[in-house]
Amino acid sequence: MWGLMRLLLAWLGGWGCMGRLAAPARAWAGPRGGSGPALLRTRRSWVWNQFFVIEEYAGPEPVLIGKLHSDVDRGEGRTKYLLTGEGAGTVFVIDEATGNIHVTKSLDREEKAQYVLLAQAVDRASNRPLEPPSEFIIKVQDINDNPPIFPLGPYHATVPEMSNVGTSVIQVTAHDADDPSYGNSAKLVYTVLDGLPFFSVDPQTGVVRTAIPNMDRETQEEFLVVIQAKDMGGHMGGLSGSTTVTVTLSDVNDNPPKFPQSLYQFSVVETAGPGTLVGRLRAQDPDLGDNALMAYSILDGEGSEAFSISTDTQGRDGLLTVRKPLDFETRRSYSFRVEATNTLIDPAYLRRGPFKDVASVRVAVQDAPEPPAFTQAAYHLAVPENKAPGTLVGQVSATDLDSPASPIRYSILPHSDLERCFSIEPEDGTIRTAVPLDREAHVWHNLTVLATELDSSAQASRVQVVIQTLDENDNAPQLAEPYDTFVCDSAAPGQLIQVIRALDRDEVGNSSRVSLQGPLGPDANFTVRDNRDGSASLLLPSRPAPPRQAPYLVPIELWDWGQPALSSTATVTVSMCRCRPDGSVASCWPEAQLSPTGLSTGALLAIVTCVGTLLALVVLFVALRRQKQEALMVLEEEDVRENIITYDDEGGGEEDTEAFDISALQNPDGAAPQAPGPPARRDVLPRARAPRQPRPPGPADVAQLLALRLREADDDPSVPPYDSVQVYGYEGRGSSCGSLSSLGSEAGGAPGPTEPLDDWGPLFRTLAELYGAKEPPTP
């Protein structure tokens, strides 16, 4: 029934749309006036429209889709129809006699939607075209044979949590390969198969939207939504395709922080320094990322003074640390409140706030063994100088905070009082002088006093004690420097010769004020005038001093104004010189006597220094030469066998046989008897030495000989104390089996031991076999 209907549709589709097909009439007219035949042009009789064929049709026989006919064809069988173009002869065939067009196989519109062909009517006998070729189109009619597909699926989308209803999430798009211009085969409708009631989809556009309000990420973070696209407008019989959309809810700051407990308790030892971590606090916030960042603060002033709280690097935990030193004896616990607040607050969710929480914190201070504590952080004491040893300087005091009644021992660290100027009472911390102090040597003394608990030496503390040495008037004034000046023999009376300055090392009261006075009376050669500022002017008197070769020695008296006043006397040397007109010195009488040749004192000193240096170099050179000659001489006398001696010369070769005694390297039994007395050595100077002990009688034994020589070397004081290397060519003796060599055998036959080798044990079994011993039977 269906196949017949499809055939009818194909027939009606072809012919019903084609219309009449009339061949163009052409007639030949006879000759007119002998002019020959005339071709008469008539109207064109081809009228073409489109042919249609249904896709995917596969019948048992080729399907007739249309027929070609020309008015020239009068049914006489002389007209032949030809078909050329796309698919001609393979997909489409034509009956040359009737013009019927058949399709030979199933067509797919999605592969090729139409075919362009050429139709032509020719004379069967001569193949002469009866009509010009005409083009026509065969269209493949679409059927709903392709389901919708989602080329970009599966999809992933993100939407903020707590979004309003209708918030757009994502748009999905499906494609249908069928012809959208023919029927409803490509008309799609979108529906939600899975994901209700949370999400919805627009049927025409495919936009996915939220369907319910206040979706909470902390409750469910991810949703899987299945979207279906169905063609034929969603009606029954249409084809469908589906895809998945994974929707993730992104986080917003919609949850305030919350402490999991209302009270936190911590403990810290009293010795914990500032910055020591006491504990961690964490307020829980189910939000993520920046929405969960928190800041912590201490609300009460009591806790903020002793402790501080900060946020860790992750922005989640509060770190409670010590702010200032704690004291168990002063306060044993602290109670305060801590607040946690979100750093980023979204105004859109303030209705869900406040975004902070408060918890109580109690910190217990634990007692710890503490070192003694001094009553002062540092001590400043003073003592006058020149006081007798044992003078009281001051006292330091420390107490045991854990047990105030515990005794404390005091001591001065040695490195802080290297000169041992002070002493301290171990029981009460009294500091006294140990030696008289001199302020001019040391004004300040910096001591370090150590306080130690008597019952626990590990608990100790230190304190700095600064002791100032107070000044007393114990130094007489003196000249600031030695003064050696001159005056011209032509100087006028009252001329200033030199300004003399005084110095007083004391500084107490008027001790530093110094007065100066020179010789008085009319016979004084020079005048000293006190300037009342610690200096005096040396002047030439009105009656000048008579010139002389020897310098003048001017006595100066100096005294201070301290209690008691101290004084001293100094001398200023003034030479009488001959000056040039410009005032420069030409010569002085002392220099004329000392250097009549014109050489100055500095030149004479330089000459003496050079001569002394040359003499020192000559003495050093002679000493080195003598030492080198002594080093080339031979050293102490000693046995040649006990030393390795290196000579710079090559020696006399084989003829030089007197340098060493090599008899000790030979067999002791075959060695020649030694001459009485110690052998003479040629490599050292002959010295008197201890007599050598005689060799023990009997056969020589190497071990005994070595022991004898060792004892002689130990007892000989002339032998230098250095090691020696001795090489002996004699292998020694003492084995019970004797020598295994056959060279010294007295028997003329085969060499062998004098006793059976079988008695020597299993280690000599092979040797016994070589010498013909019987092989022991094997068990």
MARRO-339572 format. One record per residue (C-alpha): y, x, z; residue number from 1; residue in one letter. Coordinates in pm, whole numbers, plus 50000, padded with zeros to 5 digits. Layout:
> Y,X,Z,NUM,a
...
! end
This chain:
> 50000,50000,50000,1,m
> 50245,50279,50096,2,w
> 50156,50500,49806,3,g
> 50214,50216,49561,4,l
> 50549,50142,49719,5,m
> 50657,50505,49695,6,r
> 50555,50510,49327,7,l
> 50757,50201,49265,8,l
> 51058,50349,49437,9,l
> 51028,50659,49224,10,a
> 51008,50446,48913,11,w
> 51302,50234,49011,12,l
> 51496,50538,49130,13,g
> 51453,50704,48794,14,g
> 51491,50422,48555,15,w
> 51712,50201,48753,16,g
> 51973,50476,48771,17,c
> 51924,50617,48428,18,m
> 52028,50319,48212,19,g
> 51960,50303,47841,20,r
> 51877,50617,47654,21,l
> 51965,50573,47288,22,a
> 51936,50851,47035,23,a
> 52252,50906,46825,24,p
> 52197,50746,46481,25,a
> 52241,50973,46188,26,r
> 52206,50842,45827,27,a
> 52201,51024,45497,28,w
> 52406,50859,45221,29,a
> 52319,50902,44860,30,g
> 52521,51116,44619,31,p
> 52855,50975,44521,32,r
> 52986,51070,44187,33,g
> 52744,51356,44167,34,g
> 52890,51510,44473,35,s
> 52558,51519,44658,36,g
> 52452,51364,44985,37,p
> 52715,51302,45258,38,a
> 52635,51332,45639,39,l
> 52766,51030,45828,40,l
> 52851,51091,46203,41,r
> 52777,50797,46427,42,t
> 52821,50737,46805,43,r
> 52621,50931,47067,44,r
> 52347,50722,47220,45,s
> 52243,50948,47525,46,w
> 52348,50795,47856,47,v
> 52232,51011,48150,48,w
> 52228,50953,48523,49,n
> 52045,51126,48806,50,q
> 51673,51111,48870,51,f
> 51536,51103,49229,52,f
> 51210,51213,49375,53,v
> 51102,51166,49737,54,i
> 51031,51491,49921,55,e
> 50703,51573,50082,56,e
> 50513,51319,49871,57,y
> 50166,51442,49780,58,a
> 49957,51192,49579,59,g
> 49626,51237,49405,60,p
> 49790,51249,49061,61,e
> 50126,51360,48922,62,p
> 50395,51108,49009,63,v
> 50601,50949,48737,64,l
> 50964,50985,48824,65,i
> 51129,50877,48493,66,g
> 51111,50849,48119,67,k
> 51313,50994,47830,68,l
> 51366,50784,47519,69,h
> 51585,50817,47211,70,s
> 51688,50552,46960,71,d
> 51573,50790,46692,72,v
> 51218,50738,46814,73,d
> 51092,50425,46636,74,r
> 50741,50457,46764,75,g
> 50604,50628,46456,76,e
> 50489,50934,46647,77,g
> 50719,51174,46470,78,r
> 50947,51239,46771,79,t
> 50853,51504,47031,80,k
> 51030,51533,47368,81,y
> 51096,51876,47518,82,l
> 51196,51961,47880,83,l
> 51346,52298,47986,84,t
> 51532,52428,48293,85,g
> 51450,52466,48663,86,e
> 51089,52382,48742,87,g
> 51011,52269,48384,88,a
> 50642,52314,48308,89,g
> 50551,52396,48670,90,t
> 50710,52142,48899,91,v
> 50804,51890,48633,92,f
> 50606,51808,48316,93,v
> 50691,51572,48030,94,i
> 50471,51378,47795,95,d
> 50584,51498,47449,96,e
> 50497,51164,47288,97,a
> 50620,50911,47539,98,t
> 50888,51114,47725,99,g
> 50743,51032,48067,100,n
> 50843,51290,48337,101,i
> 50598,51362,48620,102,h
> 50628,51579,48931,103,v
> 50317,51785,48991,104,t
> 50354,51895,49358,105,k
> 50517,51807,49685,106,s
> 50882,51907,49712,107,l
> 51086,52008,50016,108,d
> 51453,51920,50013,109,r
> 51529,52185,50274,110,e
> 51401,52450,50032,111,e
> 51569,52310,49717,112,k
> 51774,51993,49708,113,a
> 51805,51944,49327,114,q
> 51684,52074,48992,115,y
> 51892,52104,48671,116,v
> 51695,52037,48350,117,l
> 51760,52010,47973,118,l
> 51611,51727,47763,119,a
> 51581,51735,47384,120,q
> 51418,51523,47108,121,a
> 51284,51718,46803,122,v
> 51086,51639,46493,123,d
> 50718,51689,46567,124,r
> 50641,51828,46221,125,a
> 50933,52063,46172,126,s
> 51062,52102,46529,127,n
> 51401,52017,46391,128,r
> 51632,51888,46669,129,p
> 51690,51522,46632,130,l
> 51949,51531,46906,131,e
> 52145,51811,47078,132,p
> 51998,51907,47421,133,p
> 52142,51719,47716,134,s
> 52148,51826,48084,135,e
> 52035,51604,48367,136,f
> 51964,51650,48741,137,i
> 51662,51561,48948,138,i
> 51752,51526,49315,139,k
> 51499,51552,49596,140,v
> 51548,51251,49818,141,q
> 51546,51341,50191,142,d
> 51309,51198,50449,143,i
> 51321,51260,50828,144,n
> 51081,51551,50845,145,d
> 51279,51805,51059,146,n
> 51330,51772,51436,147,p
> 51658,51888,51596,148,p
> 51662,52245,51729,149,i
> 51898,52434,51965,150,f
> 51961,52777,51804,151,p
> 52149,52916,52106,152,l
> 51918,52790,52378,153,g
> 51822,52836,52651,154,p
> 52169,52821,52807,155,y
> 52317,52965,53126,156,h
> 52633,52828,53281,157,a
> 52834,52863,53601,158,t
> 53043,52604,53776,159,v
> 53224,52635,54111,160,p
> 53070,52456,54400,161,e
> 53248,52152,54539,162,m
> 53370,52066,54187,163,s
> 53488,51714,54112,164,n
> 53283,51467,53909,165,v
> 53317,51523,53537,166,g
> 53388,51894,53556,167,t
> 53283,52048,53226,168,s
> 52995,52293,53262,169,v
> 52890,52387,52907,170,i
> 52847,52239,52560,171,q
> 52507,52246,52390,172,v
> 52469,52204,52014,173,t
> 52156,52112,51818,174,a
> 52105,52136,51440,175,h
> 51896,51907,51217,176,d
> 51787,52043,50877,177,a
> 51771,51696,50722,178,d
> 52039,51562,50485,179,d
> 52330,51433,50695,180,p
> 52467,51236,50397,181,s
> 52156,51028,50350,182,y
> 52049,50785,50617,183,g
> 52033,50871,50991,184,n
> 51790,51160,50962,185,s
> 52050,51408,51089,186,a
> 52242,51181,51329,187,k
> 52179,51327,51677,188,l
> 52211,51178,52023,189,v
> 52200,51394,52345,190,y
> 52037,51281,52669,191,t
> 51943,51444,53003,192,v
> 51571,51461,53062,193,l
> 51581,51659,53387,194,d
> 51880,51733,53613,195,g
> 51986,51386,53716,196,l
> 52175,51281,53919,197,p
> 52360,51613,53940,198,f
> 52461,51652,53575,199,f
> 52526,51434,53269,200,s
> 52571,51503,52898,201,v
> 52795,51343,52639,202,d
> 52563,51172,52383,203,p
> 52770,51270,52079,204,q
> 52930,51606,52171,205,t
> 52661,51758,52395,206,g
> 52910,51853,52671,207,v
> 52734,51891,53006,208,v
> 52937,51773,53306,209,r
> 52893,51738,53681,210,t
> 52778,51394,53782,211,a
> 52821,51402,54162,212,i
> 53096,51553,54383,213,p
> 53074,51823,54650,214,n
> 52769,52012,54529,215,m
> 52720,52283,54795,216,d
> 52606,52630,54692,217,r
> 52481,52701,55042,218,e
> 52242,52402,55004,219,t
> 52124,52466,54648,220,q
> 52261,52745,54434,221,e
> 52083,52693,54100,222,e
> 51989,52388,53893,223,f
> 51765,52361,53587,224,l
> 51885,52090,53346,225,v
> 51678,51979,53045,226,v
> 51882,51836,52751,227,i
> 51721,51644,52464,228,q
> 51864,51593,52113,229,a
> 51708,51306,51910,230,k
> 51782,51215,51544,231,d
> 51782,50873,51376,232,m
> 52070,50792,51614,233,g
> 51834,50798,51904,234,g
> 51628,50503,51778,235,h
> 51255,50475,51795,236,m
> 51074,50687,51540,237,g
> 51328,50965,51544,238,g
> 51237,51328,51599,239,l
> 51365,51519,51905,240,s
> 51410,51870,52043,241,g
> 51505,51995,52390,242,s
> 51655,52296,52561,243,t
> 51718,52412,52918,244,t
> 52052,52482,53084,245,v
> 52044,52695,53401,246,t
> 52351,52600,53601,247,v
> 52455,52832,53886,248,t
> 52707,52722,54145,249,l
> 52964,52993,54209,250,s
> 53092,53045,54561,251,d
> 53422,52925,54699,252,v
> 53557,52980,55049,253,n
> 53456,52642,55187,254,d
> 53287,52761,55508,255,n
> 53474,52897,55813,256,p
> 53328,53192,56010,257,p
> 53117,53107,56311,258,k
> 52999,53327,56597,259,f
> 52628,53271,56661,260,p
> 52687,53297,57036,261,q
> 52979,53220,57259,262,s
> 52950,53524,57489,263,l
> 52883,53888,57405,264,y
> 52804,54142,57676,265,q
> 52828,54518,57632,266,f
> 52822,54823,57858,267,s
> 52983,55166,57826,268,v
> 52982,55472,58047,269,v
> 53311,55570,58201,270,e
> 53299,55916,58039,271,t
> 53316,55766,57689,272,a
> 53624,55899,57517,273,g
> 53867,55708,57295,274,p
> 53705,55600,56970,275,g
> 53355,55563,57119,276,t
> 53170,55264,56973,277,l
> 53093,55001,57237,278,v
> 52922,54737,57020,279,g
> 52928,54523,56705,280,r
> 53023,54158,56667,281,l
> 52942,53955,56357,282,r
> 53064,53607,56283,283,a
> 52836,53433,56035,284,q
> 52989,53308,55710,285,d
> 52752,53166,55447,286,p
> 53004,53237,55172,287,d
> 52971,53539,54945,288,l
> 53181,53837,54842,289,g
> 53551,53825,54922,290,d
> 53515,53472,55057,291,n
> 53312,53613,55349,292,a
> 53549,53898,55441,293,l
> 53674,53875,55798,294,m
> 53930,54033,56027,295,a
> 53876,54065,56402,296,y
> 54137,54078,56679,297,s
> 54147,54079,57060,298,i
> 54341,53781,57193,299,l
> 54386,53880,57557,300,d
> 54617,54163,57659,301,g
> 54375,54283,57923,302,e
> 54117,54384,57668,303,g
> 54359,54514,57406,304,s
> 54483,54782,57647,305,e
> 54142,54938,57708,306,a
> 53960,54847,57385,307,f
> 54032,54798,57017,308,s
> 53839,54617,56745,309,i
> 53835,54682,56372,310,s
> 53638,54566,56070,311,t
> 53367,54785,55918,312,d
> 53374,54904,55559,313,t
> 53171,54602,55444,314,q
> 53427,54363,55588,315,g
> 53169,54170,55787,316,r
> 53122,54329,56133,317,d
> 53374,54384,56409,318,g
> 53353,54731,56568,319,l
> 53453,54733,56934,320,l
> 53565,55083,57044,321,t
> 53721,55246,57348,322,v
> 54098,55274,57326,323,r
> 54183,55469,57643,324,k
> 53979,55654,57907,325,p
> 53784,55433,58145,326,l
> 53735,55478,58519,327,d
> 53448,55315,58701,328,f
> 53613,55369,59036,329,e
> 53930,55191,58920,330,t
> 53781,54903,58721,331,r
> 53420,54815,58661,332,r
> 53437,54539,58397,333,s
> 53664,54384,58133,334,y
> 53659,54027,57999,335,s
> 53851,53916,57694,336,f
> 53828,53699,57380,337,r
> 53777,53809,57022,338,v
> 53883,53605,56718,339,e
> 53726,53628,56369,340,a
> 53935,53503,56073,341,t
> 53871,53486,55699,342,n
> 54106,53717,55515,343,t
> 54111,53503,55195,344,l
> 54168,53129,55246,345,i
> 54174,52881,54956,346,d
> 54438,52615,55017,347,p
> 54222,52362,54832,348,a
> 53969,52369,55114,349,y
> 54198,52378,55417,350,l
> 54065,52038,55511,351,r
> 53733,52203,55591,352,r
> 53902,52452,55829,353,g
> 54024,52611,56047,354,p
> 53874,52925,55901,355,f
> 53841,53117,56229,356,k
> 53632,53124,56543,357,d
> 53662,53267,56894,358,v
> 53400,53429,57121,359,a
> 53416,53577,57471,360,s
> 53335,53945,57533,361,v
> 53248,54110,57863,362,r
> 53228,54492,57884,363,v
> 53074,54650,58194,364,a
> 53183,55005,58281,365,v
> 52892,55215,58402,366,q
> 52929,55490,58655,367,d
> 52856,55844,58539,368,a
> 52855,56181,58712,369,p
> 53208,56311,58677,370,e
> 53348,56656,58740,371,p
> 53608,56703,59012,372,p
> 53953,56578,58926,373,a
> 54260,56785,59013,374,f
> 54557,56616,59165,375,t
> 54778,56752,58889,376,q
> 54718,56811,58521,377,a
> 54874,57158,58556,378,a
> 55025,57359,58840,379,y
> 55346,57562,58839,380,h
> 55380,57807,59130,381,l
> 55619,58092,59213,382,a
> 55605,58405,59432,383,v
> 55861,58686,59483,384,p
> 55776,59030,59355,385,e
> 55689,59329,59573,386,n
> 55529,59109,59839,387,k
> 55239,59247,60036,388,a
> 54885,59153,59931,389,p
> 54776,58823,60085,390,g
> 55111,58650,60037,391,t
> 55068,58273,59994,392,l
> 55143,58154,59641,393,v
> 55036,57791,59652,394,g
> 54739,57557,59664,395,q
> 54539,57353,59413,396,v
> 54335,57051,59512,397,s
> 54056,56854,59344,398,a
> 53834,56566,59461,399,t
> 53496,56430,59360,400,d
> 53559,56085,59214,401,l
> 53199,55977,59266,402,d
> 53190,56094,59628,403,s
> 53533,56180,59767,404,p
> 53381,56340,60077,405,a
> 53179,56595,59878,406,s
> 53300,56955,59920,407,p
> 53455,57139,59628,408,i
> 53446,57513,59558,409,r
> 53733,57685,59380,410,y
> 53734,58004,59173,411,s
> 53957,58186,58926,412,i
> 53804,58255,58586,413,l
> 53793,58634,58543,414,p
> 53929,58637,58189,415,h
> 54250,58465,58303,416,s
> 54323,58733,58568,417,d
> 54206,59059,58420,418,l
> 54414,59273,58657,419,e
> 54285,59084,58965,420,r
> 54637,59011,59088,421,c
> 54543,58691,59273,422,f
> 54269,58552,59491,423,s
> 54173,58195,59583,424,i
> 54010,58049,59889,425,e
> 53681,57888,59774,426,p
> 53700,57610,60030,427,e
> 54059,57482,60013,428,d
> 54201,57625,59684,429,g
> 54472,57839,59846,430,t
> 54601,58105,59605,431,i
> 54729,58437,59742,432,r
> 54841,58766,59592,433,t
> 54589,59048,59580,434,a
> 54831,59327,59483,435,v
> 55211,59365,59491,436,p
> 55363,59206,59180,437,l
> 55630,59355,58959,438,d
> 55849,59109,58775,439,r
> 55962,59374,58531,440,e
> 55597,59426,58426,441,a
> 55483,59059,58414,442,h
> 55706,58760,58468,443,v
> 55440,58494,58412,444,w
> 55074,58482,58511,445,h
> 54850,58216,58353,446,n
> 54543,58147,58562,447,l
> 54252,57912,58500,448,t
> 54110,57768,58821,449,v
> 53759,57623,58818,450,l
> 53662,57346,59062,451,a
> 53286,57294,59107,452,t
> 53096,57039,59310,453,e
> 52902,57210,59583,454,l
> 52589,56999,59536,455,d
> 52600,57005,59155,456,s
> 52720,57319,58983,457,s
> 52703,57152,58643,458,a
> 52992,56924,58738,459,q
> 53301,57144,58703,460,a
> 53654,57105,58577,461,s
> 53937,57342,58496,462,r
> 54311,57342,58543,463,v
> 54589,57571,58428,464,q
> 54794,57737,58700,465,v
> 55117,57907,58590,466,v
> 55260,58153,58845,467,i
> 55614,58286,58802,468,q
> 55710,58620,58956,469,t
> 56053,58584,59117,470,l
> 56296,58873,59081,471,d
> 56430,59097,59359,472,e
> 56687,59376,59342,473,n
> 56441,59664,59330,474,d
> 56565,59859,59025,475,n
> 56868,60085,59026,476,a
> 57092,60067,58719,477,p
> 57059,60340,58455,478,q
> 57208,60438,58123,479,l
> 57093,60232,57827,480,a
> 57008,60555,57640,481,e
> 57051,60934,57677,482,p
> 57401,61026,57564,483,y
> 57462,61363,57389,484,d
> 57805,61360,57224,485,t
> 58077,61605,57116,486,f
> 58452,61642,57117,487,v
> 58671,61840,56876,488,c
> 58854,62134,57018,489,d
> 59171,61997,56859,490,s
> 59139,61647,57013,491,a
> 59447,61499,57174,492,a
> 59451,61406,57544,493,p
> 59329,61053,57617,494,g
> 59110,61034,57306,495,q
> 58796,60817,57336,496,l
> 58487,61033,57318,497,i
> 58199,60790,57385,498,q
> 58133,60434,57511,499,v
> 57865,60455,57775,500,i
> 57649,60146,57840,501,r
> 57441,60077,58151,502,a
> 57124,59873,58197,503,l
> 56982,59699,58505,504,d
> 56630,59551,58476,505,r
> 56695,59307,58759,506,d
> 56847,58967,58693,507,e
> 56891,58804,59036,508,v
> 57245,58714,59139,509,g
> 57482,59009,59092,510,n
> 57206,59260,59039,511,s
> 57268,59268,58668,512,s
> 57640,59349,58721,513,r
> 57676,59730,58696,514,v
> 57973,59951,58771,515,s
> 58018,60308,58641,516,l
> 58226,60594,58782,517,q
> 58280,60954,58670,518,g
> 58407,61268,58844,519,p
> 58736,61225,59026,520,l
> 59019,61466,59099,521,g
> 59264,61668,58895,522,p
> 59007,61930,58810,523,d
> 58782,61688,58624,524,a
> 58725,61791,58268,525,n
> 58670,61430,58147,526,f
> 58773,61085,58261,527,t
> 58534,60786,58294,528,v
> 58694,60441,58283,529,r
> 58487,60136,58390,530,d
> 58517,59850,58141,531,n
> 58376,59599,58397,532,r
> 58122,59463,58144,533,d
> 57838,59705,58213,534,g
> 57997,59981,58008,535,s
> 58245,60267,58054,536,a
> 58468,60475,57823,537,s
> 58447,60854,57830,538,l
> 58800,60989,57765,539,l
> 58960,61328,57723,540,l
> 59197,61384,58020,541,p
> 59560,61470,57990,542,s
> 59476,61831,58059,543,r
> 59207,61915,57799,544,p
> 58902,62105,57908,545,a
> 58907,62470,57809,546,p
> 58681,62547,57509,547,p
> 58353,62718,57587,548,r
> 58021,62778,57421,549,q
> 57805,62592,57675,550,a
> 57817,62206,57667,551,p
> 57980,62010,57948,552,y
> 57760,61799,58177,553,l
> 57955,61495,58293,554,v
> 57799,61322,58599,555,p
> 57806,60939,58594,556,i
> 57744,60726,58903,557,e
> 57604,60376,58849,558,l
> 57556,60098,59106,559,w
> 57488,59725,59103,560,d
> 57618,59445,59320,561,w
> 57287,59317,59450,562,g
> 57166,59282,59806,563,q
> 57104,59553,59892,564,p
> 57310,59742,59635,565,a
> 57127,60015,59446,566,l
> 57280,60314,59272,567,s
> 57180,60607,59053,568,s
> 57334,60909,58889,569,t
> 57310,61009,58523,570,a
> 57451,61291,58312,571,t
> 57629,61277,57976,572,v
> 57624,61594,57763,573,t
> 57948,61674,57578,574,v
> 57966,61968,57335,575,s
> 58290,62134,57229,576,m
> 58292,62162,56848,577,c
> 58517,62297,56578,578,r
> 58618,62020,56341,579,c
> 58756,62007,55992,580,r
> 59091,61843,55911,581,p
> 58916,61518,55822,582,d
> 58755,61506,56167,583,g
> 58400,61603,56064,584,s
> 58215,61866,56266,585,v
> 58224,62215,56121,586,a
> 58028,62392,56393,587,s
> 57954,62371,56760,588,c
> 57918,62663,56998,589,w
> 57554,62601,57091,590,p
> 57447,62583,56724,591,e
> 57628,62909,56645,592,a
> 57424,63090,56908,593,q
> 57092,62938,56819,594,l
> 57112,62989,56444,595,s
> 57322,63291,56349,596,p
> 57164,63298,56003,597,t
> 57281,62953,55925,598,g
> 56943,62770,55970,599,l
> 56949,62449,56163,600,s
> 56711,62356,56440,601,t
> 56526,62105,56213,602,g
> 56464,62372,55951,603,a
> 56321,62610,56211,604,l
> 56088,62338,56340,605,l
> 55965,62267,55987,606,a
> 55889,62635,55926,607,i
> 55696,62666,56252,608,v
> 55495,62351,56169,609,t
> 55394,62484,55825,610,c
> 55286,62818,55967,611,v
> 55074,62645,56234,612,g
> 54907,62424,55975,613,t
> 54812,62723,55757,614,l
> 54662,62904,56056,615,l
> 54455,62596,56147,616,a
> 54318,62573,55791,617,l
> 54218,62941,55793,618,v
> 54037,62906,56126,619,v
> 53855,62594,56002,620,l
> 53747,62767,55680,621,f
> 53607,63067,55869,622,v
> 53417,62843,56108,623,a
> 53259,62649,55820,624,l
> 53150,62969,55646,625,r
> 52984,63100,55961,626,r
> 52807,62772,56020,627,q
> 52674,62771,55664,628,k
> 52532,63121,55703,629,q
> 52356,63024,56025,630,e
> 52208,62715,55856,631,a
> 52052,62932,55584,632,l
> 51857,63129,55843,633,m
> 51507,63021,55928,634,v
> 51457,62790,56220,635,l
> 51236,62822,56518,636,e
> 50898,62994,56502,637,e
> 50610,62752,56462,638,e
> 50262,62735,56317,639,d
> 50267,62696,55940,640,v
> 49999,62430,55943,641,r
> 50216,62191,56143,642,e
> 50516,62171,55910,643,n
> 50619,62092,55557,644,i
> 50885,62343,55460,645,i
> 51094,62309,55146,646,t
> 51229,62629,54994,647,y
> 51512,62653,54745,648,d
> 51350,62947,54562,649,d
> 51037,62927,54350,650,e
> 50846,63201,54536,651,g
> 50636,63485,54408,652,g
> 50359,63280,54248,653,g
> 49994,63359,54315,654,e
> 50073,63710,54436,655,e
> 50274,63571,54727,656,d
> 49986,63526,54968,657,t
> 50164,63620,55287,658,e
> 50388,63315,55322,659,a
> 50124,63086,55472,660,f
> 49807,63124,55670,661,d
> 49562,62890,55497,662,i
> 49265,62990,55705,663,s
> 49312,62678,55915,664,a
> 49243,62466,55607,665,l
> 48901,62618,55561,666,q
> 48578,62566,55740,667,n
> 48624,62682,56100,668,p
> 48278,62844,56091,669,d
> 48368,63058,55791,670,g
> 48726,63138,55897,671,a
> 48806,63501,55970,672,a
> 48874,63583,56332,673,p
> 49236,63587,56417,674,q
> 49415,63889,56542,675,a
> 49493,63887,56910,676,p
> 49821,63727,56994,677,g
> 50016,63455,56814,678,p
> 50045,63485,56437,679,p
> 50380,63601,56312,680,a
> 50584,63343,56119,681,r
> 50809,63456,55840,682,r
> 51015,63142,55808,683,d
> 51185,63161,56151,684,v
> 51335,63426,56366,685,l
> 51080,63581,56601,686,p
> 51107,63442,56952,687,r
> 50911,63473,57266,688,a
> 50666,63188,57301,689,r
> 50387,63085,57531,690,a
> 50059,63272,57473,691,p
> 49809,63076,57267,692,r
> 49497,62972,57449,693,q
> 49178,63137,57326,694,p
> 48935,62939,57114,695,r
> 48641,62809,57316,696,p
> 48322,63006,57262,697,p
> 48043,62866,57048,698,g
> 48049,62685,56716,699,p
> 48392,62572,56607,700,a
> 48460,62202,56632,701,d
> 48751,62046,56446,702,v
> 48822,61784,56712,703,a
> 48837,62045,56985,704,q
> 49051,62267,56767,705,l
> 49300,61987,56699,706,l
> 49318,61901,57068,707,a
> 49377,62267,57151,708,l
> 49656,62299,56895,709,r
> 49814,61976,57012,710,l
> 49820,62094,57372,711,r
> 49972,62425,57266,712,e
> 50248,62246,57076,713,a
> 50321,62018,57372,714,d
> 50341,62311,57615,715,d
> 50545,62538,57391,716,d
> 50919,62490,57465,717,p
> 51023,62677,57150,718,s
> 50864,62425,56910,719,v
> 51120,62182,56765,720,p
> 51044,61814,56836,721,p
> 50965,61687,56488,722,y
> 50649,61547,56331,723,d
> 50440,61739,56083,724,s
> 50180,61662,55820,725,v
> 49857,61866,55810,726,q
> 49601,61848,55534,727,v
> 49256,61993,55599,728,y
> 49008,62066,55324,729,g
> 48718,62068,55567,730,y
> 48545,61729,55583,731,e
> 48395,61791,55926,732,g
> 48045,61758,56055,733,r
> 47846,61579,56317,734,g
> 47640,61326,56114,735,s
> 47276,61317,56214,736,s
> 47165,61296,55851,737,c
> 47359,61609,55747,738,g
> 47484,61659,55394,739,s
> 47332,61455,55112,740,l
> 47417,61715,54851,741,s
> 47129,61916,54701,742,s
> 47345,62222,54642,743,l
> 47286,62363,54987,744,g
> 46917,62271,55005,745,s
> 46686,62557,55093,746,e
> 46376,62392,54947,747,a
> 46291,62474,54591,748,g
> 46152,62133,54511,749,g
> 46315,61797,54499,750,a
> 46592,61771,54753,751,p
> 46547,61532,55042,752,g
> 46612,61488,55409,753,p
> 46409,61664,55670,754,t
> 46321,61345,55851,755,e
> 46176,61021,55711,756,p
> 46434,60792,55561,757,l
> 46240,60484,55664,758,d
> 46361,60537,56018,759,d
> 46725,60504,55913,760,w
> 46714,60126,55877,761,g
> 46755,59874,55596,762,p
> 47093,60015,55488,763,l
> 46919,60330,55352,764,f
> 46630,60147,55184,765,r
> 46752,60228,54832,766,t
> 46803,60593,54924,767,l
> 46452,60606,55069,768,a
> 46311,60470,54742,769,e
> 46493,60741,54544,770,l
> 46336,61013,54759,771,y
> 45987,60867,54725,772,g
> 45960,60688,55054,773,a
> 45715,60407,55075,774,k
> 45868,60067,55025,775,e
> 45808,59852,55327,776,p
> 45579,59564,55255,777,p
> 45744,59230,55202,778,t
> 45625,58963,55437,779,p
! end
